[in-house]
């Protein structure tokens, strides 16, 4: 008979979770450490945030390179393209063209010219 599985503790996670920090959080911690007067103040900030000094030096390098500013949240979604001022007129002309060519027997429709003889019409059409 198989042994029953031991119940997992609800306090433990299944997998370790890597901590992720936003650019604003990183800049806030760097600003606090810049304002700290001595090494003890910096150590207290790092201890309070649960960070190591290597994280602080890495973030200082990122800030100097301008990478933290580039990580700022950007506007998401489609870019709004400006409307073409001729688009409405083009759509109206296309609707008018479809309306006129769809029903050739109606008034205002594009028709063959009655002045043009039938024999010349057949000769003028491309083959």
N, C-alpha and C positions, 0 to 999 in steps of 0.2 A: 504494500500500500504506500502511496506517495505522501510525503509530509506536506502539511498545509503551508502555504506561503505566509511568511511573517507580514503582518500589516505594516505599511509604510507610515512613518511619522508624518503628520500633516505639517509639521514645521519645516521639513526638509523639502527641497525642490528636487525634481527628477534629474535635471541637468543644471550645471552651473550657468548662471546668467551673467554675461559680460555687461558691464556698466557703460552706458552711452551718455554723453553730455552734449548739450547744445552749445552753439557758439556763444550765445548770450551768457550762459553759465560760466564758460571758460573765461570770457572777458571780465565778468564780475569778480571771479576769484583772483585774476591777475590784477585788477584794480585794487582789491583789498590788500594784496601782498605788496603792491607798489606803495600804498599808504602806510604800511607797517614800518615802524621806526627802527626795529632791530631784528636780529635773527630769531629771537624768542617769539616775537609777534608773528613772524612768518610761520614758525613751527606750530604755533597755536592755531593759526588759520588752517594749515594743512591737516592737523590732527582733527580739527572740528569738521572738516569736509571729508575726511577719510582718504586723503591723497598722499602720495609719496612725493619727495622733492624732484624725482626724475620726471614726473608728470608736469610739474611746474616749469622745469627747464624746457621741456618739449613744447609746452604751450607758449612760452616766451619766444622761442624760435619761430613758431607758427605765426605769432602776432607780428614779429619783425618782418616776416616774409609776406604779410598781408593775407594769409590764408584764412584767418578767423573772420575777417570782414567778408570774404567771399562765401563763407558758410552761412551767412545771415539768411533767414528764410525769404524766399522769393515768392512772388505772386504766382499762383498755380492756375492752370486752365488754359484755354485758348487765348491767343493774342487777338485783340480787337483790331481788325484791319479797317481803315477808313473806307466808307462807302464810295463807290465810283459815282460821280455826279451824273454821268451819262447812262448809268445802268437802268434807271426808271424809264428814260426815253427809249432806250434800246428794247426793253421788254414790251413797251407799248407798241413800238413799230413791228416787232415780231408777232404780237397778237393780232395786229391789224392785217399783216401779211397773210397769216394763217387763215383769218376770217375771210379775206377776199379771195384767196385761191381755193378754199375748200368748197365753196358754192358758186360756181361760175355763172349760173343762170340768174343770179340775183342782181339787183341794181347796185352799181358802184363796184362790181367785181371786175377783175382784169379779164378782158375778152380779146379775141382776135379782132383785128381792125377790119371792118367791113369794106373799106376802100381798097384793101389789098386783095387782088384776085386770088382765087383758090389755087390756080396753077402755079403762081409765084410763091405761095405759102409753102407748098410741098417742096419746091426747089430750094427755098431759103433755109429749111430746117436741116440741121447737121445730121449726118448719118453715122 
